[in-house]
Amino acid sequence: MVEHDAFSAAREAYDAAAPAYAHLFRDSLRDSPLDRAILDVFAEVVGVSGNDQVADLGCGPGHVTAHLDGLGLAAFGVDASPAMIELARQDHPGLRFDVGSMAALDIADGVLGGVLSRWSVIHTPPQEIPVIFGEFHRVLAPGGHLLICFSATDDPSHLTQAFDHAVALAYRWSPDHLATMLRTSGLTEVARMVRAPQPTDHRQFQEVQLLARKA
Ligand SMILES: C[S@@+](CC[C@H](N)C(=O)[O-])C[C@H]1O[C@@H](n2cnc3c(N)ncnc32)[C@H](O)[C@@H]1O
């Protein structure tokens, strides 16, 4: 029941915010060489694995799904918010976008070379995260990669911290703790990129992009 409440709250909040979110972020990769660089790395490691099927989970308006498509991957998007999926379909009519929940993916076992979760687990209460990481592990093929993005706690003694995100209640994570939870789900850290806080850019906390691999 708690899971349903948090999921519904995030979905309703993103339905309401979808046009404004898309307006703010659909061109954001253009001005972010670090984001493009880590997506390049992700696309390359997925590509060399020989399985280019990639799900962008919590894809929002689909701009990153389209970027991955442009990097040569067979990318599709899934999001809880029907309004986000509608915008993604309008912006990128050649790509596939589905409404769905990361906690119960309509994707067969072991079929994906890559999973991207970019700022999409931040609204999930920490006690519900193992179900979602279990789904990431289930849908990845052996050797498949996960790229997950989140904000770090500002004190290493805090494993998680709730914060007042502009759209819906969200959580920051200790990067080491999140990496441990991934490992518990069968996903081993390969690398991480940590961006220092950028107060002039309204980024008050470290941003973490963590690459992990299924054995
Ligand atoms: C901060 S936005 C990130 C959008 C996009 N990935 C990006 O990088 O701009 C978070 C997105 O995750 C979606 N989301 C949150 N929880 C979800 C869940 N449990 N299952 C599917 N989508 C979810 C929201 O609807 C929202 O579109």
The ligand as an SDF file (V2000), in Angstrom:
LIG
                    3D

 27 29  0  0  0  0  0  0  0  0999 V2000
   13.1950   13.6320  -12.5980 C   0  0  0  0  0  0  0  0  0  0  0  0
   12.2490   12.8580  -13.8840 S   0  0  0  0  0  0  0  0  0  0  0  0
   13.5790   12.2430  -14.9180 C   0  0  0  0  0  0  0  0  0  0  0  0
   13.1910   12.1530  -16.3730 C   0  0  0  0  0  0  0  0  0  0  0  0
   14.3200   11.7660  -17.3190 C   0  0  0  0  0  0  0  0  0  0  0  0
   14.8600   10.4560  -16.9790 N   0  0  0  0  0  0  0  0  0  0  0  0
   15.4350   12.7850  -17.3060 C   0  0  0  0  0  0  0  0  0  0  0  0
   16.5960   12.4000  -17.1460 O   0  0  0  0  0  0  0  0  0  0  0  0
   15.1470   13.9900  -17.4770 O   0  0  0  0  0  0  0  0  0  0  0  0
   11.6810   11.3820  -13.0890 C   0  0  0  0  0  0  0  0  0  0  0  0
   10.7540   10.5490  -13.9940 C   0  0  0  0  0  0  0  0  0  0  0  0
   10.6320    9.2460  -13.4180 O   0  0  0  0  0  0  0  0  0  0  0  0
    9.2850    8.8420  -13.4980 C   0  0  0  0  0  0  0  0  0  0  0  0
    9.0730    7.8650  -12.4130 N   0  0  0  0  0  0  0  0  0  0  0  0
    9.1770    8.0610  -11.0770 C   0  0  0  0  0  0  0  0  0  0  0  0
    8.9420    6.9130  -10.3930 N   0  0  0  0  0  0  0  0  0  0  0  0
    8.6830    5.9670  -11.3380 C   0  0  0  0  0  0  0  0  0  0  0  0
    8.3660    4.5700  -11.2690 C   0  0  0  0  0  0  0  0  0  0  0  0
    8.2990    3.9220  -10.0870 N   0  0  0  0  0  0  0  0  0  0  0  0
    8.1660    3.9010  -12.4210 N   0  0  0  0  0  0  0  0  0  0  0  0
    8.2430    4.5460  -13.6300 C   0  0  0  0  0  0  0  0  0  0  0  0
    8.5430    5.8660  -13.7550 N   0  0  0  0  0  0  0  0  0  0  0  0
    8.7670    6.5620  -12.6260 C   0  0  0  0  0  0  0  0  0  0  0  0
    8.4780   10.1180  -13.3380 C   0  0  0  0  0  0  0  0  0  0  0  0
    7.1650   10.0030  -13.8480 O   0  0  0  0  0  0  0  0  0  0  0  0
    9.3460   11.1130  -14.1010 C   0  0  0  0  0  0  0  0  0  0  0  0
    8.9630   11.2350  -15.4560 O   0  0  0  0  0  0  0  0  0  0  0  0
  1  2  1  0
  2  3  1  0
  2 10  1  0
  3  4  1  0
  4  5  1  0
  5  6  1  0
  5  7  1  0
  7  8  2  0
  7  9  1  0
 10 11  1  0
 11 12  1  0
 11 26  1  0
 12 13  1  0
 13 14  1  0
 13 24  1  0
 14 15  1  0
 14 23  1  0
 15 16  2  0
 16 17  1  0
 17 18  1  0
 17 23  2  0
 18 19  1  0
 18 20  2  0
 20 21  1  0
 21 22  2  0
 22 23  1  0
 24 25  1  0
 24 26  1  0
 26 27  1  0
M  CHG  2   2   1   9  -1
M  END
$$$$
